[in-house]
Amino acid sequence: MPTSDAEGKDWSLARFDRHRPDTVTDIGPGNGTYARLFRPAHKGLWWTGIEIHKPYIAKYKLRSTKTRTMYDELHVEDARASAPHLFHRDLVIAGDVLEHMPREDAVTLLHRIAAGPDDAPGATHILVSVPIVDSPQGAVDGNPAEAHLHQWDPDDMDAVLAQLGGAVEPLRGRTLGVWWWSRS
């Protein structure tokens, strides 16, 4: 679904407040959960959204306007094919999106986010949120990309993020697992 469980959002906001990123890429923003939660805490930052399902942009009013700020830049594409420079950000959010792709694709994407473009580092921080309970789901609202293709185990996500180096802060909730990865 283009929404997210509330579990772990306060925890994520506390880390966002601590690190205060100036540039953010939100992969699969859906209805804009993270932009709505984080933007009021730190104004003036640049938000990029990578949304695979174009109808969500109008449906959830993801474009910034004179009266409302959501995403300054939007790319309608599959993040697995996105240009590396879109991951050269202070924070890249993969919130409730990695379960929508095969595990191997998700792992490759996380490595691309951390590696960045050829001559520059990738993200300084990565926020990951995935269901850690059995959560089968098919297409939603005509969007086949909403189907859950992999069920994450928290120990597996711990291991994947450990491969990236850096430091990882995990939160294992009842429904969601949330991780904040930092380069240093």
Phi, psi and chi 1 to 4 in degrees:
 res  aa     phi    psi   chi1   chi2   chi3   chi4
   1 MET       -  154.4  -68.1 -178.1  -78.1      -
   2 PRO   -77.9   14.5   25.8  -31.8      -      -
   3 THR  -115.9  175.3   60.5      -      -      -
   4 SER  -137.4  145.9 -180.0      -      -      -
   5 ASP   -62.1  145.2 -169.6  -67.9      -      -
   6 ALA   -72.2  -16.8      -      -      -      -
   7 GLU   -59.7  131.7 -172.3  173.4   56.9      -
   8 GLY    84.9   -5.6      -      -      -      -
   9 LYS   -70.0  -41.3  -61.6  -55.8 -178.2  -81.2
  10 ASP   -63.5  -40.9  -70.9  -16.9      -      -
  11 TRP   -60.5  -44.9 -177.3   89.8      -      -
  12 SER   -64.7  -42.2  -61.3      -      -      -
  13 LEU   -62.5  -38.2  179.2   57.8      -      -
  14 ALA   -62.1  -40.2      -      -      -      -
  15 ARG   -70.7  -38.3  -89.6  119.5 -158.7   98.2
  16 PHE   -59.7  -46.4 -179.2   87.1      -      -
  17 ASP   -61.9  -37.9  -79.7  -18.8      -      -
  18 ARG   -66.6  -42.4 -177.9 -178.3  -14.8  145.2
  19 HIS   -93.2  -23.2  -64.0  -73.0      -      -
  20 ARG    44.4   64.6  -59.0 -169.6   55.8   80.0
  21 PRO   -67.4  149.9   26.5  -34.5      -      -
  22 ASP   -99.1  -21.2  -70.2  -36.8      -      -
  23 THR  -130.6  135.3   56.7      -      -      -
  24 VAL  -135.3  136.9  177.2      -      -      -
  25 THR  -115.8  126.5  -70.4      -      -      -
  26 ASP  -109.6  112.0 -172.2   -2.6      -      -
  27 ILE   -86.1  122.9  -60.7  171.2      -      -
  28 GLY    66.2   58.6      -      -      -      -
  29 PRO   -64.4  -20.1   19.6  -27.9      -      -
  30 GLY    57.2 -115.2      -      -      -      -
  31 ASN   -92.0    8.2   69.9   -0.8      -      -
  32 GLY    85.9   27.0      -      -      -      -
  33 THR   -48.7  -53.0  -63.0      -      -      -
  34 TYR   -72.7  -36.5  -70.5   95.3      -      -
  35 ALA   -63.5  -42.9      -      -      -      -
  36 ARG   -65.5  -34.3  -74.8 -174.9  -76.3  108.5
  37 LEU   -78.8  -44.6  178.2   64.5      -      -
  38 PHE   -89.3  -34.1  -68.5  170.5      -      -
  39 ARG   -57.2  -43.5  -85.8 -157.0  136.2 -174.2
  40 PRO   -62.4  -23.7  -23.9   34.1      -      -
  41 ALA   -77.6  -20.7      -      -      -      -
  42 HIS  -154.1   94.4 -178.2   29.4      -      -
  43 LYS   -79.3  156.2  -60.7 -169.6 -172.8  -36.0
  44 GLY    89.8    1.5      -      -      -      -
  45 LEU   -88.3  163.4   60.9  146.6      -      -
  46 TRP   -99.5  123.1 -176.4  -95.5      -      -
  47 TRP  -111.0  126.8  -82.6   76.4      -      -
  48 THR  -112.6  135.1  -59.8      -      -      -
  49 GLY  -115.6  139.1      -      -      -      -
  50 ILE  -118.2  104.4  -58.2  173.4      -      -
  51 GLU  -117.3  124.7  177.0   54.0   61.4      -
  52 ILE   -77.0  -24.9 -163.6  168.8      -      -
  53 HIS  -110.6   98.1 -167.9   59.0      -      -
  54 LYS   -52.2  -39.2 -173.4  175.6 -177.0  176.7
  55 PRO   -57.3  -24.9  -28.1   36.8      -      -
  56 TYR   -65.5  -28.0  -74.7  172.0      -      -
  57 ILE   -61.7  -48.5  -66.9  171.7      -      -
  58 ALA   -75.8  -44.1      -      -      -      -
  59 LYS   -57.3  -41.4 -177.7  176.1 -176.9  174.9
  60 TYR  -105.6   11.0  -63.0  111.4      -      -
  61 LYS    50.4   55.2  -60.6  174.8  176.7   68.1
  62 LEU   -78.5  -18.3  -60.9  179.1      -      -
  63 ARG   -76.6  140.5  -68.2 -154.7 -172.4  -81.3
  64 SER   -71.2  144.2  -66.6      -      -      -
  65 THR  -130.2 -179.4   63.9      -      -      -
  66 LYS   -63.9  -28.0  -71.0 -179.0 -178.7  177.7
  67 THR  -102.8  -13.3   58.5      -      -      -
  68 ARG  -146.6  133.3 -168.2  173.5   63.1   70.7
  69 THR  -110.0  120.1  -54.9      -      -      -
  70 MET  -120.6  -84.7  -76.4  -72.4  -87.8      -
  71 TYR  -117.6  126.6  -65.8   88.5      -      -
  72 ASP   -74.4  -27.8  -57.7  -65.0      -      -
  73 GLU  -142.5  131.0  174.5 -175.5    5.9      -
  74 LEU  -127.1  137.2  -79.6  164.9      -      -
  75 HIS  -121.9  125.0  -61.6  -95.5      -      -
  76 VAL   -95.3   97.5  179.8      -      -      -
  77 GLU  -169.8  168.8   60.7 -167.0   25.2      -
  78 ASP   -81.0  123.9 -172.9  -35.4      -      -
  79 ALA   -58.4  -25.4      -      -      -      -
  80 ARG   -64.8  -19.6  -66.9  171.1  -74.4 -173.2
  81 ALA  -110.1    6.4      -      -      -      -
  82 SER   -68.8  151.4  -68.4      -      -      -
  83 ALA   -64.0  141.4      -      -      -      -
  84 PRO   -57.7  -30.0  -21.2   29.7      -      -
  85 HIS   -64.7  -20.4   75.2  -87.3      -      -
  86 LEU   -70.8  -14.4  -65.7  177.6      -      -
  87 PHE  -101.1   -0.8  -54.4  129.5      -      -
  88 HIS   -84.9   74.6 -179.6   64.8      -      -
  89 ARG  -136.0  163.7  -60.3  -69.9 -166.4  -96.7
  90 ASP   -66.7  -34.5  -63.6  -32.0      -      -
  91 LEU  -143.0  133.1  173.0   62.6      -      -
  92 VAL  -118.2  127.6  173.6      -      -      -
  93 ILE  -104.1  124.7  -58.9  169.6      -      -
  94 ALA  -117.6   70.5      -      -      -      -
  95 GLY   -91.8  110.7      -      -      -      -
  96 ASP    55.8   47.2  -56.9  -62.3      -      -
  97 VAL  -131.2  -29.5   71.0      -      -      -
  98 LEU   -69.5  -21.2  -62.4  177.5      -      -
  99 GLU   -74.0   -9.6   67.9  -86.7   17.3      -
 100 HIS   -90.8    9.2  -61.4  -76.2      -      -
 101 MET  -139.5  159.4   56.8 -173.5   75.1      -
 102 PRO   -58.1  149.4  -23.0   32.6      -      -
 103 ARG   -51.7  -46.4 -179.3 -169.3 -178.5  -79.9
 104 GLU   -59.4  -39.7  -60.3   77.0   26.2      -
 105 ASP   -66.2  -41.0  -70.2    0.7      -      -
 106 ALA   -64.2  -42.9      -      -      -      -
 107 VAL   -63.1  -45.7  170.6      -      -      -
 108 THR   -60.1  -43.0  -61.6      -      -      -
 109 LEU   -61.7  -45.4  179.2   58.6      -      -
 110 LEU   -60.6  -39.9  -73.5  168.1      -      -
 111 HIS   -65.6  -39.5  -80.1  -90.2      -      -
 112 ARG   -63.7  -41.0  -75.3 -172.3   63.7 -135.2
 113 ILE   -62.5  -43.4  -67.6  167.1      -      -
 114 ALA   -72.6  -33.2      -      -      -      -
 115 ALA   -76.9  -38.6      -      -      -      -
 116 GLY    74.3 -169.6      -      -      -      -
 117 PRO   -68.6  170.3    3.4   -1.6      -      -
 118 ASP   -47.4  -47.4  -66.4  -25.4      -      -
 119 ASP  -113.8   19.3   57.9   -8.6      -      -
 120 ALA  -142.9  152.3      -      -      -      -
 121 PRO   -70.3  161.5   24.4  -31.7      -      -
 122 GLY   -85.0 -142.9      -      -      -      -
 123 ALA   -61.3  144.2      -      -      -      -
 124 THR   -77.5  -36.7  -55.4      -      -      -
 125 HIS  -136.8  148.7  -54.8  -78.2      -      -
 126 ILE  -130.8  129.3  -56.7  171.0      -      -
 127 LEU  -105.9  122.6  173.2   62.2      -      -
 128 VAL  -119.5  135.2  172.7      -      -      -
 129 SER  -137.4  126.5  172.8      -      -      -
 130 VAL  -142.4  151.6  -66.5      -      -      -
 131 PRO   -64.3  138.7  -15.4   25.6      -      -
 132 ILE  -116.7   13.4   56.2  172.0      -      -
 133 VAL  -119.6  157.6  -63.5      -      -      -
 134 ASP   -55.6  121.2 -169.1   33.5      -      -
 135 SER  -141.8   66.8   57.7      -      -      -
 136 PRO   -63.3  142.0   18.8  -25.1      -      -
 137 GLN  -158.5  137.6  177.6  176.1  -63.1      -
 138 GLY  -101.3 -159.9      -      -      -      -
 139 ALA   -60.4  147.1      -      -      -      -
 140 VAL  -130.6  134.4  175.0      -      -      -
 141 ASP    50.4   40.0  -67.5  -27.6      -      -
 142 GLY    74.8   11.1      -      -      -      -
 143 ASN  -106.4  103.5 -179.1    0.3      -      -
 144 PRO   -66.4  -21.0   20.7  -28.8      -      -
 145 ALA   -70.2   -8.5      -      -      -      -
 146 GLU   -80.0  -11.2  -71.1  -72.3   -2.9      -
 147 ALA   -65.1  138.3      -      -      -      -
 148 HIS   -84.0  121.7  -73.0 -171.7      -      -
 149 LEU  -107.7  -12.6  -58.7 -179.6      -      -
 150 HIS  -147.8  135.5  179.5   68.2      -      -
 151 GLN   -98.0  113.0  179.1   60.3   58.6      -
 152 TRP   -79.8  139.1  -76.7   93.3      -      -
 153 ASP  -100.6  135.6  173.6   86.8      -      -
 154 PRO   -58.7  -36.3    0.1   -2.7      -      -
 155 ASP   -64.5  -35.3  -68.0  -25.8      -      -
 156 ASP   -66.0  -45.2 -172.8   23.4      -      -
 157 MET   -64.4  -39.0 -176.4   58.6   74.6      -
 158 ASP   -54.0  -47.2  -72.8  -16.5      -      -
 159 ALA   -66.2  -41.5      -      -      -      -
 160 VAL   -62.7  -47.1  168.6      -      -      -
 161 LEU   -68.8  -31.3  -68.1  173.0      -      -
 162 ALA   -63.6  -31.9      -      -      -      -
 163 GLN   -62.6  -23.2  -66.7  171.9   -2.1      -
 164 LEU   -79.4   -9.5  -56.4  179.1      -      -
 165 GLY    78.0 -166.9      -      -      -      -
 166 GLY    73.1 -161.9      -      -      -      -
 167 ALA  -118.0  145.4      -      -      -      -
 168 VAL  -128.5  130.3  179.8      -      -      -
 169 GLU  -110.8  116.7  -65.8  179.6   66.1      -
 170 PRO  -103.7  154.1   33.6  -31.7      -      -
 171 LEU  -134.8  119.4  171.5   71.5      -      -
 172 ARG  -105.1  107.8  -67.7 -176.0 -174.7 -166.5
 173 GLY   -91.3 -166.8      -      -      -      -
 174 ARG   -77.5  -32.7  -70.7  179.6  -61.5  114.0
 175 THR  -115.7  -41.8  -53.8      -      -      -
 176 LEU  -114.3  149.7  -64.1  176.9      -      -
 177 GLY  -107.2  138.4      -      -      -      -
 178 VAL  -131.8  135.7 -174.0      -      -      -
 179 TRP  -131.4  138.2  -67.2  -99.3      -      -
 180 TRP  -116.0  110.8 -174.6  -80.3      -      -
 181 TRP   -99.4  136.5  175.3   87.7      -      -
 182 SER  -127.0  138.5  -64.4      -      -      -
 183 ARG   -60.1  -41.2  178.9  167.9  -58.0  -73.5
 184 SER  -124.7      -   51.9      -      -      -
